[in-house]
Amino acid sequence: MYVVFPMMGLTRSGGVRVVSMLANGLVARGHRARLLIARPAEPGFPLDQRVEIQQARARRSVLEELWWLARSIPREADAVVANYYLTAYPTALATGMRRAKGYYFVQGYEPAFFRPGSSRRAPSAQRVLARCSYRLPLRLITISTWLQSLLRSETGRDAVVIHDGVDAQAFTPPSDAPQREGAPTLLFVGTSDPGKGLQLLLRAVEILANQVPGLRLLVATQDRQIDATGPVPIEVVHPGDDRELVECYRRADVFVFASRQEGFGLPPLEAMACGTPVVTTDCGGNSDYAQDGANCLVVPVGDAKAMAMAIHRILVDASLALRLAEAGRITACRFTWDAMADRFERLLAGTGRSSEARS
């Protein structure tokens, strides 16, 4: 098969990581994969040398970028997979004129990205375009049963669920598994986007500051400027690759995922793979792997007090921390990039079924 992925860019985001790993998996299985990149950039994640990359020569207006994507989709492609609401439109246009199958790999509920009062340009128009993209004549694929249900209620259409994965060979606990000593450290991985919940975590840290002597917060982000101040020492780092990100997970006593809403939520699985206990909000897609009290602690969205209590429980109860870490590692090892690529391959070949994708 010849599979083409129209993309706006190659930023170091969760969505780009997933597409990169999917392309790697397809070429490893003998298929041909091409990434069409509307905004020229260096790849944010390692790509197999067999993955083809075609980039626009210069930045253009958004409409020109979308037209470039539509006319750059090869006529001989067997499948074209959009991964963002903007790329869904050129995908629908190109596949409607050709014999290629068109897919929309929905990794988040994109209308929620453009909330009233957002600093993004023309959020209302973007919200409408995002909603309409789910009704284009493309087969829907998504990454969690929560997002599948949301799309069904929004459009009346069903989507195949194919979960994200984690590289449990790269994201691993320390080999010597030392006892944690010194100041207890919390880890946040994300950006300054309000939906990622950094300010919620900072409120929880304020509650904990007098209860946990020496508490520290580590913030791993791609943002070069981020508002992170509080009553405890805060270190901001910018991991350049997975090796540096793994070291952040290993440094932490608790990883805290504070998002309002996530299509899946990959960082908690990465933390679990590294043997780090997890506290997460009940933010949607993570319900496919996050089991409160079994492999992590789950708290309501927006509840700083509940978050602080959950963090405190792990910090003061070594047996709980160990149990969650061990169960989390087992959970993470069930979600692999190989499994994702296998299910995608079967779907694109016409043999995949929703029941298989959910397993």
C-alpha positions in Angstrom: 0.0 0.0 0.0 1.0 3.6 -0.6 -0.2 5.7 2.4 0.0 9.5 2.4 -0.3 11.7 5.5 -1.1 15.4 4.7 0.2 17.5 7.7 0.4 21.1 8.6 3.8 20.8 10.3 6.3 18.6 12.2 6.2 20.1 15.7 7.1 18.1 18.8 3.5 17.4 19.7 1.8 14.2 20.7 -0.2 14.1 17.5 2.9 14.4 15.3 4.6 11.7 17.4 1.7 9.3 16.7 1.8 9.9 13.0 5.6 9.6 12.9 5.4 6.2 14.7 2.6 5.1 12.4 4.6 5.9 9.3 7.6 4.1 10.7 5.5 1.1 11.5 4.0 1.0 8.0 7.3 1.1 6.1 8.7 -1.6 8.5 5.8 -3.8 7.2 6.8 -3.2 3.6 4.4 -0.4 2.7 5.2 3.0 1.3 4.5 6.1 3.5 4.8 9.7 2.6 4.4 12.8 4.9 3.3 16.0 3.1 4.3 18.9 5.2 2.7 22.3 4.5 5.0 24.2 6.8 8.7 23.4 6.3 10.4 22.2 9.5 12.9 19.6 10.7 11.2 16.3 11.9 10.3 16.5 15.6 10.7 12.8 16.1 12.9 10.1 14.6 11.7 8.8 11.2 12.7 5.6 9.4 14.8 6.6 6.4 12.3 4.8 4.2 9.5 7.3 5.2 9.2 9.9 2.3 9.0 13.5 3.3 7.7 16.2 0.9 7.7 19.7 2.3 6.4 23.0 0.8 9.3 25.2 -0.3 8.1 28.3 1.7 5.4 29.4 4.2 2.2 30.6 2.6 -1.3 31.7 3.8 -3.4 28.9 5.3 -5.6 28.7 2.2 -2.5 28.4 0.0 -1.1 25.7 2.4 -4.3 23.7 2.1 -4.3 24.0 -1.7 -0.7 22.9 -1.8 -1.6 19.8 0.3 -4.6 18.9 -2.0 -2.6 19.1 -5.2 0.5 17.4 -3.8 -1.4 14.2 -2.8 0.0 11.6 -5.4 -2.6 10.1 -7.8 -1.2 6.7 -7.2 -1.8 6.8 -3.4 -4.0 4.0 -2.0 -4.9 5.7 1.2 -4.8 9.3 2.4 -4.9 9.9 6.2 -5.7 13.4 7.6 -4.8 14.0 11.2 -6.0 17.5 11.9 -9.2 19.4 11.0 -7.4 21.6 8.5 -5.8 18.6 6.7 -9.2 16.9 6.5 -10.4 19.3 3.8 -7.6 18.8 1.2 -7.8 15.1 2.0 -11.6 15.0 1.2 -11.0 17.1 -1.9 -8.2 14.9 -3.3 -9.8 11.5 -2.5 -13.1 12.6 -3.9 -11.5 13.2 -7.2 -9.4 10.0 -7.2 -9.7 6.4 -6.2 -7.7 6.6 -3.0 -9.5 5.8 0.2 -9.8 8.8 2.6 -9.5 8.7 6.3 -9.6 11.2 9.2 -7.4 10.1 12.1 -9.1 12.2 14.9 -6.7 12.5 17.9 -8.6 15.1 19.9 -11.9 16.9 20.0 -10.7 19.9 18.0 -13.7 22.3 18.5 -12.6 22.4 22.1 -9.2 23.8 21.0 -10.9 27.1 20.1 -12.7 28.2 23.2 -14.3 31.6 23.6 -11.7 34.1 24.7 -8.9 32.1 23.1 -5.8 33.9 21.9 -6.0 31.9 18.7 -7.0 33.8 15.6 -10.7 33.7 14.7 -11.6 31.0 17.2 -15.3 30.9 16.3 -14.7 30.3 12.7 -12.1 27.6 13.5 -14.5 26.0 15.8 -17.1 25.7 13.1 -14.6 24.4 10.6 -13.4 21.8 13.1 -17.0 20.6 13.7 -17.7 20.4 10.0 -14.6 18.4 9.4 -16.1 15.4 11.2 -18.9 15.3 8.6 -16.6 15.2 5.5 -16.8 11.9 3.4 -13.8 10.4 5.2 -13.8 7.3 7.3 -13.2 8.2 10.9 -10.5 6.6 13.1 -9.9 7.7 16.6 -7.7 6.9 19.6 -10.1 6.2 22.5 -13.6 4.9 23.2 -14.4 8.3 24.9 -13.6 10.2 21.7 -15.4 7.6 19.7 -18.6 8.3 21.8 -18.1 12.0 21.5 -17.8 11.9 17.7 -20.9 9.6 17.5 -23.0 12.0 19.6 -21.7 15.0 17.5 -22.2 13.4 14.0 -24.1 10.2 14.3 -21.2 8.5 12.7 -19.0 5.7 14.1 -15.3 5.7 14.3 -12.8 2.8 14.5 -10.7 3.0 17.7 -7.0 2.4 17.4 -5.1 3.2 20.6 -1.8 5.1 20.8 1.3 3.3 22.0 4.4 3.8 24.0 7.9 2.5 23.4 8.3 0.4 26.6 11.9 -0.4 25.5 12.9 3.2 25.6 10.6 4.4 28.4 11.8 2.2 31.2 12.4 2.4 35.0 16.0 2.9 36.2 17.8 -0.3 35.9 19.0 -0.3 39.5 15.6 0.9 40.8 17.1 3.0 43.6 15.2 4.2 46.6 14.2 7.8 46.1 15.9 10.2 48.4 16.0 13.9 49.0 13.4 16.4 48.1 10.1 14.9 46.7 9.7 15.9 43.1 6.5 16.3 41.1 6.6 16.3 37.3 4.4 18.2 34.8 4.8 17.5 31.0 3.0 19.9 28.7 2.7 23.4 27.5 1.3 26.7 28.8 -2.0 26.1 27.0 -4.8 26.5 29.7 -6.2 23.1 28.7 -3.1 21.3 29.9 -3.8 22.4 33.5 -0.5 23.8 34.7 -2.2 26.5 36.8 -4.4 23.8 38.4 -1.3 21.9 39.4 0.3 25.1 40.8 -2.8 25.5 43.0 -2.5 22.0 44.2 1.2 22.7 45.0 0.2 25.7 47.1 -2.0 23.4 49.2 0.9 20.9 49.5 3.7 23.3 50.2 3.2 23.3 54.0 2.4 19.6 54.2 5.4 18.2 52.3 8.8 19.6 53.4 11.2 20.3 50.5 8.6 19.7 47.7 9.9 20.6 44.2 8.2 20.8 40.8 9.8 19.9 37.5 8.2 21.3 34.4 9.1 19.7 31.1 7.9 21.7 28.2 8.5 22.8 24.6 7.4 26.4 25.4 10.4 28.7 25.7 8.4 31.0 28.0 6.1 29.6 30.5 4.4 31.1 33.6 5.4 28.8 36.4 5.8 30.4 39.8 4.8 29.1 43.2 5.7 28.6 46.8 8.1 25.7 46.0 11.2 25.6 43.8 10.3 25.1 40.2 12.7 23.9 37.5 11.7 24.3 33.8 13.5 22.0 31.3 13.1 21.6 27.6 13.8 17.9 26.6 15.3 17.7 23.2 14.6 14.0 22.7 13.0 10.9 24.3 16.2 10.1 26.2 16.0 13.5 28.0 12.3 13.1 28.6 12.8 9.6 30.1 15.2 11.2 32.6 12.6 13.6 33.6 10.1 10.8 34.3 12.7 8.9 36.3 13.5 12.0 38.4 9.9 12.3 39.6 8.3 10.8 42.6 4.9 11.6 41.1 3.9 12.5 37.6 0.8 14.7 37.5 -1.4 15.0 34.4 -3.8 18.0 34.9 -5.5 18.3 31.5 -9.1 19.4 31.1 -9.7 17.2 28.1 -7.5 14.7 26.1 -8.3 12.4 23.2 -6.0 9.8 24.8 -3.3 11.3 26.9 0.1 9.8 26.1 2.3 11.3 28.9 0.7 9.3 31.7 1.4 6.0 29.8 5.0 7.2 29.3 5.3 7.9 33.0 3.9 4.5 33.8 6.4 2.8 31.5 9.1 4.6 33.4 7.9 3.3 36.8 6.7 6.6 38.0 3.4 6.8 40.0 0.7 8.8 38.2 -2.0 11.2 39.4 -4.3 12.2 36.5 -7.5 14.1 36.0 -10.5 12.3 34.6 -10.0 14.0 31.2 -11.7 11.7 28.8 -9.6 9.4 26.6 -7.3 8.2 29.4 -10.2 6.2 30.8 -9.1 3.5 28.4 -6.1 2.8 30.5 -6.2 4.8 33.7 -7.9 2.8 36.5 -8.2 4.7 39.8 -6.5 2.9 42.7 -5.2 0.1 40.4 -2.5 1.7 38.2 -2.9 5.4 39.1 -5.0 7.8 41.1 -7.7 9.7 39.2 -9.2 13.0 40.3 -12.0 15.2 39.0 -11.1 17.8 36.3 -10.4 21.2 37.9 -10.3 20.0 41.5 -7.0 21.3 43.0 -7.8 20.0 46.5 -8.5 16.5 45.2 -5.3 16.6 43.2 -3.3 17.7 46.2 -4.8 14.9 48.3 -4.0 12.3 45.7 -0.4 13.5 45.4 0.0 13.5 49.2 -1.3 9.9 49.4 1.4 8.7 47.1 4.2 10.7 48.7 3.5 9.5 52.2 2.6 5.8 51.4 5.6 4.0 49.9 3.6 0.8 49.5 0.9 2.6 47.5 3.6 4.3 45.3 5.3 0.9 44.6 2.0 -0.8 43.8 0.9 1.9 41.4 4.3 2.0 39.7 4.4 -1.8 39.1 0.8 -1.9 37.9 1.4 1.1 35.7 4.4 -0.5 34.0 2.3 -3.6 33.2 -0.4 -1.4 31.7 2.0 0.6 29.6 3.5 -2.5 28.1 0.1 -3.5 26.7 -0.1 -0.3 24.6 2.6 -0.6 21.9 3.3 1.2 18.6 3.5 -2.2 16.9 -0.1 -3.0 17.9 -1.2 0.4 16.6 0.6 -0.1 13.3 -0.8 -3.7 13.0 -4.4 -2.5 13.4 -3.9 0.5 11.1 -2.5 -1.8 8.4 -5.5 -4.2 8.7 -7.9 -1.3 8.5 -6.3 0.3 5.5 -6.2 -3.1 3.8 -9.9 -3.5 4.3 -9.7 -6.2 7.0 -9.8 -4.2 10.2 -12.9 -4.1 12.4 -13.9 -1.9 15.2 -13.9 -4.8 17.7 -10.3 -5.6 16.7 -9.3 -2.0 17.2 -10.7 -1.8 20.7 -9.1 -5.0 22.0 
